[in-house]
Amino acid sequence: MSAATLLCEIIAQGGKVTSDFYSDDHDFAALVTHGFLRKAGVLASVVCDECDAPHSASVVYEGGGYCCFCPELGFLPLDAARLVAFLPDIPTLISQLADVFACRQRKSSSLYEQTWRIGMVESAAASVMVYFHPTLGTEGDARDLQNALAREARSEWRLVVTTQGTLSMDGRAVVRLDDLVEIDTENGLLRAVADPGILAGIPRKNLGGRPSVHGPMILSIIEERIGNGEALKGRNNEADAVLDLFIRRNPHEKAPSRSSVRDYVTKVRTGR
């Protein structure tokens, strides 16, 4: 799991996470170090598994330390270090996304509730307005996003970044955060792995170049993996799997670039 994928997982949970659960995770530590996660007090409750019937128990501060109350065993002491809670720092994420794509018309606060405007990204053919909404898996998510975008000026091309669910919505494309950027765990900087303009469906100008000679083989592998139920959710992970299979099947062929394979994965998934 990459740092970007881990951040998707944490944001999608919609609440606090404990450092204890991710104590040995290098990516979690990097997210904390570089400000993508911020301290948010301590957990409100824990699971008591000391008795015969594990249950949720509220965390309380009693007698100079943290503990939880079990009806069977009474007050049980807790290690304070294991209770430290973290929340995603969405403003930091939005700012980093706006920087990596050199956005104009960026906004540092949310538009409405959980919807954020990252900003306008310029592409060779047109501009695309990019937004962020934590999850897009339910009708409630879709309504919240629609309410926020109704307050915005109309844009011909829109792209919504999310962390879970890619609910199809008229007039706007949706992409998972980890399909758009990677997080460098050494310096905390984001690195673009996809073009927002292409993801939004902006037609690319025909530069007269030849299509990849490997196109038919790449498409065949992608469709084969879909048919076998082997396709991975993330475009980047799926592109890596497709490229690896291509190389294994064609050891004497010059392998296509990862970006080229990713473009074919995007094309198949969006129907463009």
C-alpha positions in Angstrom: 0.0 0.0 0.0 1.4 3.4 -0.9 1.2 6.5 1.3 -1.5 8.0 -1.0 -3.6 4.9 -0.8 -3.2 4.8 3.0 -4.3 8.5 3.2 -7.4 7.5 1.0 -8.2 4.7 3.5 -8.0 7.0 6.5 -10.0 9.9 4.9 -12.7 7.4 3.8 -13.2 6.2 7.4 -14.6 9.7 8.2 -13.2 9.9 11.8 -10.2 9.6 14.1 -7.6 6.9 13.8 -5.1 5.8 16.4 -1.4 5.8 16.0 -1.2 2.5 17.8 -3.1 0.7 15.0 -0.4 2.0 12.5 2.5 1.9 14.9 4.8 -0.1 12.5 3.6 1.6 9.3 6.3 3.8 7.6 3.7 5.5 5.4 1.6 6.4 8.4 4.6 8.0 10.1 5.4 9.9 6.9 1.8 11.2 6.7 2.1 12.5 10.2 5.6 14.0 9.7 4.6 15.9 6.6 1.3 17.3 7.9 -1.3 15.2 6.1 -2.5 13.9 9.5 -2.7 16.0 12.6 -3.1 15.2 16.2 -6.7 15.3 17.5 -6.6 14.5 21.2 -7.3 11.0 22.3 -9.7 8.3 21.2 -13.2 8.6 22.7 -13.6 4.9 23.0 -11.8 1.6 22.7 -12.7 -2.0 22.5 -12.4 -3.8 25.8 -11.4 -7.4 25.1 -10.3 -8.2 28.7 -13.6 -9.8 29.6 -15.7 -12.6 28.2 -17.8 -10.4 26.0 -15.7 -7.8 24.1 -17.5 -4.4 24.0 -17.0 -0.8 23.3 -15.8 1.2 26.3 -15.6 5.0 26.7 -12.2 6.4 27.5 -12.1 8.5 30.7 -9.5 10.3 32.7 -9.5 9.0 36.2 -7.0 9.1 39.0 -4.3 10.9 37.0 -4.4 8.6 34.0 -6.6 7.3 31.1 -8.7 4.2 31.6 -11.9 2.6 30.3 -14.7 1.1 32.3 -15.7 -2.5 32.0 -19.0 -3.6 33.8 -17.3 -6.9 34.6 -13.8 -5.8 35.6 -14.2 -2.1 36.6 -11.8 0.6 35.5 -8.9 -0.7 33.4 -5.8 1.5 32.9 -4.8 2.4 29.3 -1.5 3.4 27.9 -1.9 7.1 26.9 0.6 6.8 24.0 -1.7 4.2 22.4 -4.7 6.5 22.6 -3.3 9.4 20.6 -5.7 10.1 17.8 -5.2 11.7 14.3 -7.4 13.2 11.7 -6.7 14.0 8.1 -5.6 17.6 7.5 -7.7 18.3 4.5 -6.5 22.0 4.1 -2.9 20.7 3.8 -3.9 18.2 1.2 -5.9 20.7 -0.8 -3.0 23.2 -0.7 -0.5 20.6 -1.9 -2.8 19.5 -4.7 -3.2 23.1 -5.9 0.6 23.5 -5.8 1.4 20.4 -7.8 -1.0 21.3 -10.6 -0.2 25.0 -10.5 -3.9 25.8 -10.0 -5.5 29.2 -10.4 -8.7 30.2 -8.6 -7.7 28.0 -5.7 -9.6 28.3 -2.4 -8.2 27.6 1.1 -11.5 26.9 2.8 -14.3 24.5 1.9 -17.0 25.6 -0.5 -19.8 23.9 1.4 -19.4 21.4 4.2 -16.9 18.7 2.9 -16.5 19.9 -0.7 -13.4 21.8 -1.6 -12.3 23.7 -4.7 -8.7 22.8 -5.5 -8.5 25.1 -8.5 -8.3 25.5 -12.2 -5.8 23.4 -14.1 -4.6 24.5 -17.5 -4.2 21.8 -20.2 -3.1 22.1 -23.8 -6.7 22.0 -25.1 -8.8 23.6 -22.3 -9.0 24.2 -18.6 -10.5 21.9 -16.0 -11.8 22.9 -12.6 -10.8 20.4 -10.0 -12.7 19.7 -6.7 -12.3 17.4 -3.7 -15.0 15.5 -1.9 -14.0 12.8 0.7 -16.2 10.0 -0.5 -18.6 9.5 -3.5 -20.3 6.2 -2.8 -23.8 7.1 -1.7 -26.7 9.3 -2.9 -26.0 11.5 0.1 -22.5 12.1 -1.0 -23.8 13.0 -4.5 -26.3 15.5 -3.1 -23.7 17.1 -0.9 -21.4 17.6 -3.8 -24.2 18.9 -6.0 -25.3 21.4 -3.4 -21.7 22.7 -3.2 -21.1 22.9 -7.0 -24.4 24.7 -7.4 -22.7 27.6 -5.7 -19.9 27.7 -8.2 -19.7 29.4 -11.6 -20.3 27.0 -14.5 -17.2 25.2 -15.9 -17.2 23.2 -19.1 -14.8 20.6 -17.7 -14.9 19.5 -14.1 -13.0 16.8 -12.2 -13.8 15.6 -8.7 -11.1 14.0 -6.6 -12.2 11.5 -3.9 -10.9 8.7 -1.7 -13.6 6.1 -1.9 -16.4 5.4 -4.5 -16.5 6.9 -7.9 -20.2 7.5 -8.3 -20.9 8.5 -11.8 -22.3 12.1 -12.1 -23.5 14.0 -15.1 -21.2 16.7 -16.3 -18.2 15.8 -14.1 -15.5 13.1 -14.0 -14.3 11.4 -10.8 -10.9 10.1 -9.9 -9.4 8.5 -6.7 -6.7 10.6 -5.0 -4.1 7.8 -5.4 -4.9 7.6 -9.1 -4.0 11.2 -9.5 -0.9 11.7 -7.3 1.7 9.9 -5.3 3.2 11.1 -2.0 6.9 11.2 -1.6 7.4 9.8 1.9 10.9 11.4 2.2 10.0 15.0 1.6 6.1 14.9 1.7 5.7 16.4 -1.8 3.0 15.3 -4.1 3.9 14.0 -7.6 1.3 13.9 -10.4 0.8 10.5 -12.0 -2.1 11.5 -14.3 -3.3 14.4 -16.3 -6.5 16.1 -14.9 -7.4 17.2 -18.4 -7.3 13.7 -19.8 -9.3 12.3 -16.7 -11.9 15.0 -17.2 -12.4 13.9 -20.8 -10.9 16.9 -22.6 -10.2 15.9 -26.2 -6.5 15.8 -26.9 -5.1 17.6 -29.9 -4.0 15.3 -32.6 -0.2 15.9 -32.9 0.1 13.5 -35.7 1.9 10.8 -33.7 1.5 7.1 -34.3 -0.5 5.0 -31.8 1.4 2.6 -29.8 2.3 -0.6 -31.7 1.6 -2.5 -28.5 -1.9 -1.0 -28.2 -3.9 -4.1 -29.2 -1.9 -6.3 -26.9 -2.2 -3.9 -24.0 -6.0 -3.6 -24.5 -6.3 -7.4 -24.7 -4.5 -7.9 -21.4 -6.7 -5.2 -19.7 -9.9 -6.7 -21.0 -8.7 -10.2 -20.1 -8.1 -9.1 -16.5 -11.5 -7.4 -16.3 -13.1 -10.6 -17.6 -11.3 -12.7 -15.1 -12.2 -10.4 -12.2 -8.5 -9.6 -11.6 -8.5 -5.9 -12.3 -7.4 -3.7 -9.4 -9.3 -0.6 -8.3 -6.5 1.9 -8.6 -5.5 2.9 -12.1 -1.8 3.0 -11.2 -1.8 -0.4 -9.5 -3.7 -1.9 -12.5 -1.3 -0.3 -15.0 1.6 -1.8 -13.1 0.0 -5.3 -13.1 -0.8 -5.0 -16.9 2.7 -3.9 -17.7 4.2 -6.7 -15.6 2.1 -9.3 -17.4 3.0 -7.8 -20.8 6.7 -8.1 -20.0 6.3 -11.7 -18.8 4.4 -12.7 -21.9 6.7 -10.7 -24.3 10.2 -10.9 -22.9 11.9 -10.0 -26.2 9.6 -7.1 -27.0 10.5 -3.5 -26.0 8.0 -2.8 -23.2 5.7 0.2 -23.4 6.0 3.0 -20.9 4.0 2.9 -17.7 2.2 6.1 -18.6 1.2 4.7 -21.9 -0.3 1.6 -20.2 -2.0 3.8 -17.7 -3.6 5.8 -20.6 -5.0 2.6 -22.0 -6.4 1.6 -18.6 -8.1 5.0 -18.3 -9.5 4.8 -21.8 -11.1 1.4 -21.1 -12.5 2.5 -17.7 -14.0 5.7 -19.0 -15.1 4.4 -22.3 -13.3 7.2 -24.2 
